[in-house]
Amino acid sequence: MTTHTYDAIIIGSGYGGLGQGAQFVQDGIEDFLILEKADEVGGVWRENTYPGAACDTQAVIYCYSYFLNLEVTRMYAGQKELQGYLKDLATKFNLNERIRFNKHVTETRWNQDAAVWEISTATGEHYTARTIVAAWGQLSEPNIPDFPGTGSFKGETFHSAHWRHDIDLTGKRVASIGNAASAVQYVPEIAKVAGKVTVFQRSANYILPRDQHIFTAEETKEFVENPDSYRAIRQDIHDMREAGFERTRRGTEASQEGMALAREFMESHITDPVLREKLTPNYDYGCKRILRTDEFYPALNRDNVELVTEGISEITPTGIRTTDGTEHEFDVIIYATGFKSQAFQGDTKIIGVDGVTLDERWGNAPEAYLGLAVDGFPNFFIMYGPNTNLNHNSVVSMLEPGQQYVSQAVHYLQQDPKNVLNVQTPVIRAFNDKLQAELEGSAFSSDCSSWYKNDEGRVINNWSGTVEEYRALTKELNLADYGVKA
């Protein structure tokens, strides 16, 4: 039996995967599938259901330009609304008929003779495609540190990305290991019901006010009837956040301004000088993710919330022992310890030219041309790949130009079954050398521990410039970059 060879197969149905599918449809590319390991769409907005889960990017810029989220209820939208947006996106562009759910891709192998990718799933299905678009995302595989005694705790434990809604926290003694993007959202919520919440902080964060705005019925009606009013707000916020990129450059007045704003916000809520000292970062503004929340600092002022900055020496059967020898007893431990941000492909094995795997090609320093293409892996593109994360603007504004670029590549490949796009090694080398040189002046590469960097301090997650600079670079597929003569 002959296996049908699709023009493209997309792996994942979050913002990256569904956006690529919608872009294909708009560009007249019809012969594609989306393989999703779960039973519904949503990516991180399907997985992260912890109390208070919301995006810390304004909703009006956290959507595609061709499918505006006109009926969003608030400026910083919650998890259910964002997953709802993705479901609506899938419906609008008839993507549901192309999605195959419960298809966990375990391996993709480049067949050099046929110039196709052969894809295998955990349940035994096999697919063939000219192009693969991997839309795993950067923050999909939870990370739980291997503390001594981790398995000995007799109470309940879970990662914030796999929230245990079956566990009632009412009156419980709860530990939150971690105090960053997820924790600042759920700590204020669980503090309302828990007996005591202890937040274990490894390092302080720069936090800016979210200044949540709930859209009135009149505002929503205006958006729906006059989308240009929505676009105007969207453009203003985009421009404001693009200008904010300057704050991520070390030693600039803009960076000092960002630090001052964050400190002023913290001190407006925290009056205890000891707590203020604990909450004051000792690293460059932007070295770690800038957080936005209105509720976290007030939560730390509650009588039933404690901030602990001593390091964790071990997990015990009854709780946590810190480096000062203190024993903290808990009923529940929640890990807000982030994700394996450098394991872009998770446990999927990607086998390229001459049997070389993507793991072997990357080692501990993932890189890609434009964040999209890797030499030795022809007709293979990554959404939200290495060095495409942002600290200053919406990641969706990076996804959309990348998806348009991939559509151009698929159109070229459709012209002749012999066509292959394998980015040239000197091209990816020159691109990444320049990118890393630019990042040397960025706070991302300064002296702090962050998920942006690998163990050697190389920034492998973040983009080195603005969204507009990235759009200019990805506007046109240059065949010469792939060794193809015009």
C-alpha positions in Angstrom: 0.0 0.0 0.0 1.4 3.4 -1.0 1.6 5.9 1.8 0.3 9.4 1.0 3.1 12.0 1.1 1.7 15.2 2.6 3.2 18.6 1.6 3.6 19.3 5.3 3.0 17.8 8.7 2.9 20.1 11.7 3.7 18.7 15.2 1.7 20.4 17.9 -1.5 22.4 18.1 -0.7 25.3 20.3 -0.2 28.9 19.1 2.7 27.8 16.9 1.1 24.8 15.2 -2.4 26.2 14.7 -0.9 29.5 13.5 1.1 27.6 10.9 -1.9 25.7 9.8 -4.0 28.9 9.5 -1.2 30.5 7.5 -1.1 27.5 5.2 -4.8 27.7 4.5 -4.5 31.4 3.8 -1.7 30.8 1.4 -3.5 28.0 -0.5 -1.5 25.1 1.0 -4.1 22.4 1.6 -2.3 19.1 1.8 -1.1 19.0 5.4 -1.8 17.4 8.8 -1.4 18.5 12.4 -0.3 15.8 14.8 -1.2 16.5 18.5 -0.1 14.3 21.4 -3.1 15.4 23.6 -6.8 15.1 23.0 -7.5 18.8 22.3 -5.7 21.9 21.1 -4.1 24.5 23.2 -0.5 23.8 23.9 0.6 25.6 27.1 -2.9 27.0 27.5 -4.3 23.5 27.6 -1.7 22.3 30.1 -1.4 25.2 32.5 -4.6 25.3 34.5 -3.3 26.4 37.9 -5.4 29.0 39.8 -4.9 32.5 38.3 -3.2 31.2 35.1 -3.1 34.1 32.7 -0.9 35.6 30.0 1.4 38.5 31.2 1.3 39.9 27.6 -1.6 42.1 26.7 -4.3 40.1 24.9 -4.6 42.6 22.0 -1.1 41.8 20.9 -1.2 38.1 21.9 -3.2 37.1 18.8 -2.7 36.9 15.1 -3.1 40.0 12.9 -5.6 38.1 10.6 -7.6 36.7 13.5 -8.0 39.4 16.2 -9.3 38.3 19.6 -12.1 40.9 19.4 -14.3 39.5 22.2 -11.6 39.1 24.8 -12.9 40.2 28.2 -9.7 41.6 29.8 -6.4 43.1 28.8 -4.4 40.2 30.4 -6.5 37.2 29.4 -6.8 34.0 31.5 -6.1 30.4 30.5 -9.6 29.5 29.5 -10.0 32.5 27.2 -6.7 31.9 25.5 -7.4 28.2 24.9 -10.9 29.4 23.6 -9.2 31.7 21.2 -7.1 28.8 19.8 -10.2 26.6 19.5 -11.9 29.4 17.6 -8.8 29.8 15.4 -8.9 26.1 14.5 -12.6 26.3 13.7 -12.3 29.5 11.6 -9.6 27.9 9.3 -11.1 24.4 9.3 -8.1 23.0 11.0 -10.0 20.4 13.1 -10.5 18.2 10.1 -6.7 18.2 9.7 -5.8 17.5 13.3 -5.0 14.0 14.4 -5.3 13.9 18.2 -3.5 11.5 20.6 -0.7 11.2 18.1 2.6 11.5 20.0 5.4 11.8 17.5 8.3 9.7 18.7 10.6 9.8 15.7 11.0 11.6 12.4 13.6 10.4 9.9 14.9 12.0 6.8 14.7 9.7 3.8 17.5 11.1 1.6 16.6 9.0 -1.5 13.0 10.0 -1.6 13.6 13.5 -0.1 10.8 13.1 2.4 10.4 12.8 6.2 9.1 9.6 7.7 7.2 10.1 10.9 6.4 7.5 13.6 4.0 7.8 16.5 3.8 6.1 19.9 0.7 4.3 18.8 2.3 2.8 15.7 1.1 5.1 13.0 3.4 6.1 10.2 3.2 9.3 8.0 5.3 10.7 5.2 5.7 14.4 4.5 7.9 16.7 2.3 8.1 19.2 5.1 7.9 19.0 8.9 7.0 22.1 11.0 7.9 21.3 14.7 5.8 23.5 17.0 6.7 22.0 20.3 7.3 25.4 21.9 10.1 26.3 24.4 8.2 25.8 27.6 6.4 22.5 27.4 8.4 19.9 29.5 8.2 20.7 33.2 11.4 20.7 35.2 11.6 19.4 38.7 15.0 19.8 40.4 16.6 16.6 41.8 16.8 17.7 45.4 18.2 15.1 47.8 15.2 13.1 49.3 12.8 14.3 46.6 10.9 10.9 46.6 10.7 10.7 50.4 8.0 13.3 51.0 4.9 11.7 52.4 2.5 14.5 51.4 1.3 15.5 48.0 3.6 17.0 45.3 3.0 18.2 41.8 4.4 20.7 39.2 2.4 23.9 38.6 2.0 22.9 34.9 0.2 19.6 36.0 -2.0 21.1 38.7 -3.8 18.6 40.9 -7.3 20.0 41.0 -8.4 17.0 43.0 -6.3 18.2 46.0 -8.2 20.5 48.3 -5.7 23.1 49.7 -8.1 24.5 52.2 -6.3 24.8 55.6 -3.3 23.0 54.3 0.4 23.9 54.8 1.6 24.5 51.3 5.1 25.0 49.9 5.8 26.8 46.7 9.2 26.0 45.4 9.8 28.9 43.1 8.5 32.5 42.9 8.5 33.4 39.2 6.0 33.6 36.4 3.6 30.8 37.5 4.0 31.3 41.2 3.3 35.0 41.2 -0.1 34.1 39.7 -1.1 31.1 41.8 0.3 32.1 45.2 -2.2 34.9 45.7 -5.1 32.5 44.8 -4.1 29.6 47.0 -3.3 32.0 49.9 -7.0 32.8 50.1 -7.7 29.2 51.2 -4.6 27.6 52.5 -3.7 27.5 56.2 -0.1 28.7 55.4 1.8 29.3 52.2 5.6 29.3 52.2 7.3 30.6 49.1 10.9 29.4 48.6 12.7 32.0 46.5 16.1 31.3 44.9 16.4 34.9 43.5 14.2 38.0 43.5 12.4 39.1 40.3 11.8 42.4 38.7 8.0 42.9 38.7 6.0 45.5 37.0 2.3 46.3 37.6 -0.1 44.6 35.4 -2.8 47.2 35.7 -5.5 44.9 34.6 -8.3 46.4 32.5 -11.7 44.6 32.2 -13.3 45.5 28.8 -16.8 46.9 29.2 -19.7 45.6 27.0 -19.5 48.8 25.1 -15.8 48.5 24.4 -16.2 44.9 23.2 -19.2 45.9 21.0 -17.0 48.7 19.5 -14.2 46.2 18.8 -16.5 43.7 17.1 -18.3 46.4 15.0 -15.2 48.4 14.3 -12.1 46.2 14.4 -9.9 49.2 13.5 -10.5 50.5 17.0 -8.9 47.3 18.3 -6.1 47.5 15.8 -5.3 51.1 16.9 -4.9 49.9 20.6 -2.9 46.9 19.4 -0.5 49.1 17.4 0.0 51.5 20.3 0.8 48.7 22.7 3.1 47.0 20.1 5.0 50.3 19.6 5.3 50.9 23.3 6.7 47.4 23.9 9.1 47.6 21.0 10.4 50.8 22.5 10.8 48.9 25.8 13.4 46.7 24.1 16.0 49.3 25.0 15.5 48.4 28.7 17.1 45.0 28.0 20.4 46.6 27.0 22.9 46.7 29.8 24.0 50.0 31.1 21.4 52.1 29.4 19.2 54.9 30.9 16.3 52.8 29.8 17.5 49.8 31.9 17.9 52.1 34.9 14.4 53.4 34.3 13.1 49.8 34.3 14.8 49.0 37.6 13.5 52.2 39.2 9.9 51.4 38.1 10.1 47.9 39.4 11.6 49.0 42.7 9.0 51.8 43.1 6.2 49.2 42.5 7.7 46.8 45.1 8.2 49.5 47.7 4.6 50.8 47.2 3.4 47.4 48.5 6.1 46.1 50.8 7.0 48.3 53.8 9.0 45.8 55.9 12.7 46.7 55.2 13.8 43.0 55.7 11.2 41.8 53.1 12.1 44.6 50.8 15.7 43.6 50.9 14.8 40.0 50.1 12.7 41.1 47.1 15.3 43.3 45.6 17.1 41.7 42.6 20.9 41.8 42.6 21.3 41.4 38.8 20.7 43.5 35.6 17.2 44.4 34.7 16.1 41.9 32.0 18.6 39.2 32.8 15.6 37.1 33.9 12.0 37.3 32.7 10.3 40.6 33.7 7.1 39.6 35.5 3.8 41.5 35.6 1.3 41.0 38.4 -0.8 43.2 40.7 -1.5 40.5 43.3 1.8 38.9 44.3 3.2 41.6 46.6 -0.1 42.1 48.5 -0.2 38.3 49.0 3.3 38.4 50.6 1.8 40.8 53.2 -0.7 38.3 54.4 -0.3 36.7 57.8 -0.4 33.2 56.3 2.3 33.8 53.7 6.0 33.5 54.3 9.0 34.2 52.0 12.0 32.0 52.6 15.3 32.8 50.8 17.5 30.2 52.4 18.5 27.5 50.0 16.9 24.0 50.0 19.2 21.4 51.2 16.8 18.4 51.0 13.2 17.2 50.8 12.3 15.3 54.0 9.4 12.9 54.6 7.6 15.7 56.4 8.6 18.7 54.3 11.7 20.8 53.4 15.0 21.3 55.2 16.8 24.6 54.3 20.6 25.2 54.4 20.3 27.0 57.8 19.1 23.7 59.3 15.4 24.8 59.7 12.8 22.0 59.2 9.7 23.3 57.4 6.7 20.9 57.6 4.1 20.8 54.8 1.1 18.9 53.6 1.6 19.8 49.9 4.7 20.8 47.9 4.1 22.6 44.6 7.0 22.9 42.2 7.0 26.2 40.3 10.4 25.4 38.9 9.9 26.2 35.3 10.5 24.0 32.2 13.3 22.3 30.4 13.6 25.3 28.1 16.5 23.9 26.1 14.8 20.5 25.3 13.0 22.0 22.3 12.1 18.6 20.9 11.2 16.9 24.1 11.6 13.1 23.7 11.0 13.2 19.9 13.9 11.8 18.0 14.8 13.9 14.9 17.1 12.1 12.5 18.6 14.1 9.7 21.1 13.7 6.9 23.5 10.7 7.4 21.7 9.6 10.5 22.7 12.5 12.6 20.1 13.3 15.3 19.1 16.9 16.2 20.4 16.2 19.8 23.8 15.3 18.3 23.8 18.4 16.1 22.9 20.7 18.9 24.6 19.3 22.0 23.9 21.8 24.7 23.7 24.8 22.4 20.5 24.7 20.2 20.7 27.1 17.3 18.8 27.6 14.1 18.9 30.0 11.1 16.3 32.7 11.9 15.2 30.4 14.7 13.6 28.3 12.0 16.0 26.0 10.1 19.0 23.7 11.0 21.7 22.6 8.7 21.6 18.8 8.0 17.8 18.7 8.5 16.3 19.5 5.1 12.7 20.7 4.8 12.5 20.9 8.6 11.4 24.1 10.3 10.8 25.0 14.0 8.2 27.3 15.4 9.3 29.3 18.5 12.7 27.8 17.9 16.1 28.8 19.4 16.6 32.5 19.9 13.1 33.5 19.1 11.8 34.2 22.6 11.2 37.7 23.7 11.4 39.6 27.0 9.8 42.8 25.7 6.9 42.0 23.3 4.5 39.3 22.2 5.9 36.0 21.1 2.9 35.7 18.7 4.4 38.7 16.8 7.5 36.5 16.2 5.5 33.4 15.2 3.5 35.1 12.5 6.4 36.2 10.2 8.1 32.8 10.8 5.0 31.1 9.6 4.8 33.2 6.5 8.4 32.3 5.8 7.7 28.6 6.1 4.7 29.0 3.7 7.1 30.4 1.1 9.4 27.4 1.7 6.5 24.9 1.2 5.4 26.7 -2.0 8.9 26.3 -3.4 9.0 22.6 -2.5 5.6 22.1 -4.2 7.1 23.1 -7.5 9.2 19.9 -7.9 9.4 16.7 -5.8 13.2 16.9 -6.2 13.4 20.3 -4.5 15.1 20.3 -1.1 15.8 23.2 1.3 18.8 22.5 3.5 20.2 25.7 5.1 23.9 26.0 4.4 26.3 25.6 7.3 28.2 28.9 6.6 24.8 30.7 6.6 23.6 29.4 10.0 27.1 29.9 11.4 27.3 33.5 10.3 23.8 34.2 11.5 24.4 32.8 14.9 27.8 34.4 15.3 26.3 37.8 14.6 23.3 37.1 16.9 25.5 36.0 19.8 27.7 39.1 19.3 24.7 41.3 19.6 23.5 39.4 22.7 26.8 40.3 24.5 25.5 43.8 25.1 22.1 42.4 26.3 21.0 41.9 29.9 20.1 38.3 28.8 23.8 37.4 28.8 24.7 39.2 32.0 25.5 37.5 35.3 22.4 35.7 36.6 21.0 32.2 36.3 18.1 32.2 33.9 16.3 29.8 31.5 17.5 31.9 28.6 21.0 30.5 28.8 22.8 27.1 28.8 25.3 26.0 31.4 28.1 27.9 29.6 26.2 31.1 29.6 25.3 31.1 25.9 21.9 32.7 25.3 19.9 30.1 23.3 16.3 31.1 23.9 16.1 34.9 23.3 16.1 37.0 20.2 18.8 39.7 20.1 16.6 42.5 18.6 13.2 43.9 18.1 10.2 42.2 16.4 10.4 44.6 13.5 14.1 43.6 12.9 13.0 39.9 12.9 10.1 40.6 10.5 12.5 42.3 8.0 14.9 39.3 8.1 12.1 36.7 7.5 10.1 38.7 5.0 11.5 36.8 2.0 12.8 33.3 1.6 16.3 33.6 0.1 16.9 30.4 -1.8 20.7 31.1 -1.8 20.7 30.6 1.9 19.8 27.0 1.1 22.3 26.5 -1.6 19.7 26.9 -4.4 20.6 29.0 -7.4 17.9 31.4 -8.5 
